[in-house]
């Protein structure tokens, strides 16, 4: 298996040998969205949504927003994220319908081995993250 295939299968892979630099495109698209006046002009948001595996309807992302690839993120319908959402999507992130995220939520699919000898071999894993329907993630008052 290639390093990319190992990564998407949730197995140990060498993070420097995946050979997938599509993150350069999504980072530029995120930067454009984050610097936009999204409340007046939705063009940058529409461009960003085209990079996702699925973009539900309606969908709100409040800048800043960051992700590693974009195409591995699947947003359900009636999705809302407050400012500062970060998704490290080395593997899939799947949101159900009616998901609401408070400020500064971080979702990571990547994990590094606890054992230093294994970690020092530049290995990591990436697991799918699934968030069901009618979920709220945020601070409680």
N, C-alpha and C positions, 0 to 999 in steps of 0.2 A: 504494500500500500504506500501511496505517497504521503508526505507529511500532512498535506491538506486533507486527504482522505482519513488519516488517523485522527486529525483534529475534529472533523465533523462526525466521526464515529465515537467520540468521547474517550479516545485512548491517548496514551502518552505520545507526544510529538515534540519535535525540536522547533521551538518558536522562531528561530532564525532561518529555518529552511523550508518554511511553508511556501515561499515563492509567490505569494499573493499580495501584490501591492495595490489592490483596488482601493485600499484605505486612503490613498492619496486623493482620489476623486471624491470620496464621501467627505473627507476632511475639508476640501475646498468648498463643497456644497454646504456643509454645516456652517462654515465661516461666513459664506454669503447670506445664509438664513439668519445667523446670529447677529449680523450687522445690519439687517434689513429693518425697515419700519413695518413689521409684519401686520400691525393693526391697520395700516393704510394700504399696503401693497402686498398681495399674497403670492406674487410670482416666485419669489425665492422659496416659499413654503411649498408651492406646487412642484417646483423642481426637486426639492428635498424628498417629497412624498414619492416621486417616481423612482427613487432608489430603494424603497422598502419592498420587502417580500409581499406585504399587503398593507394598504393604508385604508382603515375603516372610514365610515362616514356616519355622523360628523366626527371630525378629529381636530383637536387643539393641542399644539405644542407651544409652550411659551419659552422663548430664548432665554438663556443659552441652552442649546441641545448638542450633545456629542455622542458619536457612536464610532465603532471601528470599521464596519463594512456596510451596514444598512440593509442589504438584501436578505439578511438572515432574521430581520425583525418583522413580525406579523402583528399588526394592530387590528383589534376587533372594532366593531362599531361603537359609537358613543364613547370615544377615548378622550381623556383630558389629562394633560401633564402640565403642572405648574413649572416655574422657572428652575433651570439647573438639572434637567434629566440627563444622566450619563448612562449609556448602555455599551458595555464591552461585549460585542456580539461575535465572538470567535465561533460560537455555535448558535443555534436558533433561540430566539426569544419570542414567545407566542403569548399575546395578550387576548383575553376573552372580550366579551362585550361589556359595556358599562364599567370600564376600569378608570379610576381616578387616582392620580398621583400628586402628592403634595410637593413642596419645593425640595430640591436637592436630593432626589431619589437616585440611587446608583444601583444598577443591575449588572452583575458580572457573570459571564459564562466561563471565563478562564479561571483556572486555579493552578497554583504551583505546589509541587510535592512538599510535604512537611520534612521529609528526610533530606538533609543538606547534600548528601552525596549524590542523590538522584537529581535534586534541583540544580546542583552545580553542573550537571550535564546539559543544561539549558533546555530541560524538558518541562512541559506543562500539560494540563488536560483542559478540555472545554466540554461542559455539559449543557444540554438544553435546559432552558428555564421556561416554565409554563405558569402563567398567572390566569386563573379562572375568570368566570363571569361575576359581575357585581362586586368587584374588589376595590377597596380603598386602601392605599398605602400612603401614610403620612403621619404627621404629629397629632397627638391627642391633646385636647384641652383639659 
